[in-house]
Amino acid sequence: MNHRHFAIHKPGGYLSQFVNNQTKRRNKKLLGDLQDFPEGTMAIGRLDEDSEGLLLLTTDGKVSAQVRSKEVEKEYYVELDGEITQEAIEQLKAGVEIKARKTAYLTLPCKAMLLDPAPVFEVTTSKSARRRHRPTSWLSITISEGKFRQVRKMTAAVGFPTLRLVRIRVGGVMLNDMRAGDVVEMTDFPLFP
């Protein structure tokens, strides 16, 4: 079988799935609404409904397992509520305690740095357009694990809730200038930059 692989810029407001099999999600937007994908296409990892950015898709379960491994880094640009301190950045880098499946979990050390100037992304949902009365700051966070809503939980744990999250890199695959909703078919995924 010839497997197929895709990189997609997932807009905010979409679920990282193709089949809507839950009644409560009946009116949700799914990845399959963006393009006709081959049968058996699956998302490699997930981005929650409010998150945006690079999502890899494949028809090959072996590739999916490789990309989800801890050897492959995932980088996110995160807009935070408030001006993050260097102390909070150092806490993120060292690892912070979050809840994972209702159990306390200490995140692995990661890379984190302030983004100045702030990146500019198109507005894709009303949630990403919201403005706060407080100032915001942007951070780059690179992790090698992927607990449910991990980056959001990490920034909240150090006192700076996430307002917007955009994944810009998975391994050696970059979001670059893809616009929200763009889909690019790829011959393979460079796992390591």
C-alpha positions in Angstrom: 0.0 0.0 0.0 1.3 3.5 -0.8 0.8 5.6 2.2 0.1 9.3 2.0 1.2 12.1 4.3 0.0 15.7 4.8 0.9 18.8 6.7 -2.0 21.1 7.5 -2.3 24.5 9.2 -5.2 23.6 11.5 -7.4 26.7 12.1 -8.8 27.4 15.6 -12.3 26.1 16.0 -11.7 22.6 14.4 -11.4 19.3 16.1 -8.4 17.1 15.2 -10.5 14.3 13.9 -12.4 13.2 10.8 -15.4 11.3 12.1 -18.0 12.9 14.3 -19.2 10.0 16.4 -20.3 11.8 19.5 -23.8 13.4 19.7 -22.5 16.4 21.7 -20.0 17.2 19.0 -22.5 17.0 16.1 -22.1 20.6 15.0 -18.3 20.8 15.4 -16.0 21.5 12.5 -13.7 18.6 11.6 -10.4 18.3 9.6 -12.3 16.4 6.8 -14.2 19.7 6.2 -11.0 21.3 4.9 -10.2 18.8 2.1 -11.0 15.3 0.9 -8.4 13.1 2.5 -7.8 9.4 1.6 -9.6 6.7 3.6 -7.7 5.8 6.7 -6.1 9.3 7.2 -5.4 10.0 10.8 -4.0 13.0 12.7 -0.6 12.4 14.3 -1.1 13.7 17.8 -3.8 16.4 18.3 -4.3 20.1 18.7 -7.3 20.9 20.9 -10.3 22.8 19.3 -9.0 26.3 20.3 -5.4 25.6 19.2 -4.0 26.3 15.8 -1.0 25.5 13.7 0.9 22.6 12.3 -0.8 19.2 12.4 0.6 16.2 10.5 -1.7 13.6 8.9 -0.9 10.2 7.6 -2.4 6.9 6.5 0.6 5.0 8.0 0.2 4.1 11.7 4.0 3.3 12.0 4.9 6.9 11.0 2.3 8.2 13.5 3.9 6.3 16.4 7.4 7.6 15.4 6.3 11.2 15.3 4.5 10.9 18.7 7.6 9.6 20.3 9.6 11.6 22.9 12.5 11.8 20.4 10.5 14.3 18.2 10.3 17.9 19.4 7.1 20.0 19.1 7.5 23.8 19.2 4.7 26.2 20.0 4.3 29.9 20.0 2.0 30.9 22.9 0.4 34.2 23.7 0.1 34.6 27.4 -2.1 36.7 29.6 0.3 39.1 31.2 4.0 39.9 30.8 5.8 36.7 31.7 8.8 37.0 34.0 12.2 35.4 33.6 11.5 33.4 36.8 8.4 31.9 35.3 10.3 31.0 32.1 13.0 29.2 34.2 10.3 27.3 36.0 8.8 26.1 32.7 12.3 25.1 31.4 12.9 23.0 34.6 9.5 21.3 34.5 6.3 22.1 36.4 3.6 20.1 38.0 0.4 19.7 36.1 -2.6 17.4 36.2 -2.6 14.5 33.7 -5.7 12.3 33.9 -6.4 13.6 37.4 -3.0 12.7 38.6 -0.1 15.1 39.5 2.6 15.0 36.7 5.9 16.7 36.5 6.7 17.8 33.0 10.0 17.0 31.5 12.5 19.9 31.1 11.8 21.9 27.9 13.0 24.9 26.0 11.3 28.2 26.6 12.1 31.7 25.5 10.4 35.1 25.2 9.5 36.1 21.6 10.3 39.8 21.1 9.0 41.1 18.8 5.8 39.1 19.0 4.9 36.9 16.0 2.0 37.9 13.8 -0.6 35.4 12.9 -3.9 35.9 11.0 -7.0 35.9 13.2 -8.9 32.6 12.6 -11.6 32.6 15.3 -13.3 35.1 17.5 -11.5 33.6 20.5 -8.1 34.4 19.0 -9.3 37.9 18.3 -10.2 38.6 21.9 -8.3 41.4 23.6 -7.4 41.7 27.2 -7.1 44.8 29.2 -3.8 43.5 30.5 -0.7 43.3 28.4 0.2 40.0 26.8 3.5 38.3 26.0 4.6 35.6 23.5 6.7 32.6 24.3 8.3 29.8 22.3 7.9 26.5 24.1 9.5 23.3 22.8 8.5 20.0 24.3 9.1 16.3 23.6 6.1 14.9 25.3 2.4 15.6 24.8 0.0 15.3 27.6 -3.6 16.5 27.1 -3.5 20.4 26.8 0.0 20.2 28.3 1.3 23.6 27.2 -1.8 25.4 28.4 -1.5 23.7 31.7 2.2 24.5 32.0 1.7 28.3 31.4 -1.2 28.3 33.8 0.9 26.6 36.5 3.4 29.5 36.4 0.6 32.1 36.6 0.3 33.1 32.9 -2.7 31.5 31.2 -2.5 30.8 27.5 -4.7 33.0 25.3 -3.6 31.6 22.0 -1.5 28.6 21.0 0.0 28.0 17.6 2.2 24.9 16.9 4.9 26.0 14.5 7.1 22.9 14.3 7.0 19.1 14.6 10.4 17.6 14.3 11.9 19.0 11.1 8.5 20.0 9.6 7.8 23.8 9.9 4.6 25.7 9.6 6.5 28.5 7.7 4.1 30.6 5.6 1.2 28.2 5.5 -2.1 30.0 6.1 -5.0 28.7 8.2 -6.7 25.8 6.4 -3.8 25.1 4.0 -3.0 21.5 3.3 0.3 20.3 1.7 0.9 16.7 0.6 4.4 15.5 1.6 6.5 12.5 0.5 7.7 12.0 4.1 8.2 13.8 7.3 11.7 14.9 8.3 11.5 13.9 12.0 14.7 15.6 13.1 15.6 19.2 12.2 
